[in-house]
């Protein structure tokens, strides 16, 4: 059985693939993408992926609001997936805020460079301390 950190990593990989397929205008089946990454069905991954994709436009708007001199679309798809998971968990789930931020940072440390990790940390911290989050 995988722990939540490992499941978030799988979620990131599925979202990366979905973003890539969307960008290249290729059709895909979300359930099949999830199945490729998991040996058994997992509701945590399915809910996280589905939630991010459902609120993707709002999540990207939130990211863009708090990014300085950047937009989320300038990031590679891995970093976009990490950011989207972090924002989704901050805003739309009961995941403790510190856990949502820390999990995104740990993924970024594994898959991004140090400057991107710092940028993701700053972005999520700004959202965490914002009025937007307090109103949710």
Legacy VTK file of the C-alpha trace (Angstrom):
# vtk DataFile Version 3.0
C-alpha trace
ASCII
DATASET POLYDATA
POINTS 136 float
0.000 0.000 0.000
1.373 3.382 -0.991
1.441 6.324 1.396
-0.128 9.701 0.597
3.181 11.208 -0.541
3.651 8.393 -3.067
0.039 8.807 -4.202
0.590 12.540 -4.758
3.611 11.678 -6.884
1.430 9.364 -8.971
-1.166 12.132 -9.225
1.528 14.485 -10.496
2.539 11.969 -13.171
-1.063 11.483 -14.300
-1.634 15.246 -14.473
1.621 15.682 -16.391
0.365 13.188 -18.967
-3.082 14.823 -19.120
-1.527 18.276 -19.623
0.713 16.894 -22.358
-2.205 15.230 -24.150
-4.287 18.401 -23.876
-1.428 20.521 -25.225
-0.917 18.236 -28.225
-4.686 17.896 -28.742
-4.550 14.113 -28.367
-7.479 12.191 -26.971
-6.966 10.249 -23.773
-8.895 8.351 -21.145
-8.259 9.622 -17.641
-9.076 6.302 -16.000
-6.549 4.584 -18.278
-3.850 7.110 -17.382
-4.469 6.420 -13.696
-4.475 2.647 -14.268
-1.091 2.884 -15.998
0.374 4.340 -12.800
-1.409 2.225 -10.178
-1.707 -1.507 -9.795
-4.968 -1.164 -7.851
-7.674 1.484 -7.949
-7.161 4.303 -5.482
-9.817 6.879 -4.642
-7.307 9.392 -3.282
-5.511 9.601 -6.649
-8.744 9.561 -8.627
-10.290 12.313 -6.484
-7.156 14.447 -6.595
-6.737 14.169 -10.375
-10.444 14.717 -11.044
-10.582 17.663 -8.651
-7.571 19.400 -10.167
-8.946 18.975 -13.677
-12.440 20.099 -12.635
-11.127 23.343 -11.108
-8.113 23.770 -13.403
-9.096 27.183 -14.743
-9.724 28.563 -11.225
-6.488 26.996 -9.973
-4.483 28.558 -12.801
-6.140 31.937 -12.210
-5.241 31.721 -8.525
-1.628 30.840 -9.382
-1.371 33.708 -11.869
-2.763 36.143 -9.297
0.099 35.369 -6.913
2.962 34.796 -9.341
5.201 37.819 -9.825
6.246 38.486 -13.440
5.248 34.923 -14.395
2.214 32.938 -15.455
1.673 29.272 -14.696
1.643 28.451 -18.420
5.343 29.371 -18.588
6.216 26.478 -16.283
6.845 22.984 -17.610
4.029 20.471 -17.166
5.663 18.775 -14.166
5.869 22.055 -12.268
2.348 22.972 -13.348
1.083 19.655 -11.988
2.865 20.190 -8.661
1.484 23.722 -8.339
-2.022 22.613 -9.265
-2.010 19.811 -6.700
-0.777 22.208 -4.011
-3.367 24.875 -4.784
-6.151 22.326 -5.114
-5.327 20.820 -1.739
-5.080 24.273 -0.124
-8.418 25.483 -1.437
-10.684 22.522 -2.139
-9.742 19.807 0.372
-9.494 19.295 4.095
-5.778 18.565 3.840
-4.005 20.640 6.497
-2.486 23.678 4.768
1.029 22.964 6.019
0.789 19.406 4.653
-0.444 20.603 1.242
2.444 23.056 0.967
5.079 20.646 2.296
3.986 17.831 -0.036
4.231 20.148 -3.062
7.681 21.304 -1.948
8.891 17.722 -1.511
7.677 16.826 -5.020
9.393 19.907 -6.379
12.661 19.002 -4.647
12.530 15.620 -6.361
11.468 16.765 -9.862
12.530 20.417 -10.216
15.536 22.575 -9.569
16.130 24.617 -6.434
14.978 27.921 -7.928
11.664 26.385 -9.006
11.197 24.822 -5.582
11.675 28.264 -4.008
9.201 29.807 -6.446
6.579 27.114 -5.749
7.111 27.523 -2.011
6.664 31.307 -2.252
3.562 30.949 -4.421
1.832 28.477 -2.111
2.867 30.489 0.960
1.394 33.660 -0.580
-1.876 31.864 -1.312
-1.892 30.372 2.197
-1.579 33.851 3.731
-4.001 35.500 1.296
-7.507 36.744 1.841
-8.600 34.353 -0.934
-7.828 31.344 1.231
-9.387 32.871 4.329
-12.654 33.326 2.429
-12.844 29.695 1.317
LINES 1 137
136 0 1 2 3 4 5 6 7 8 9 10 11 12 13 14 15 16 17 18 19 20 21 22 23 24 25 26 27 28 29 30 31 32 33 34 35 36 37 38 39 40 41 42 43 44 45 46 47 48 49 50 51 52 53 54 55 56 57 58 59 60 61 62 63 64 65 66 67 68 69 70 71 72 73 74 75 76 77 78 79 80 81 82 83 84 85 86 87 88 89 90 91 92 93 94 95 96 97 98 99 100 101 102 103 104 105 106 107 108 109 110 111 112 113 114 115 116 117 118 119 120 121 122 123 124 125 126 127 128 129 130 131 132 133 134 135
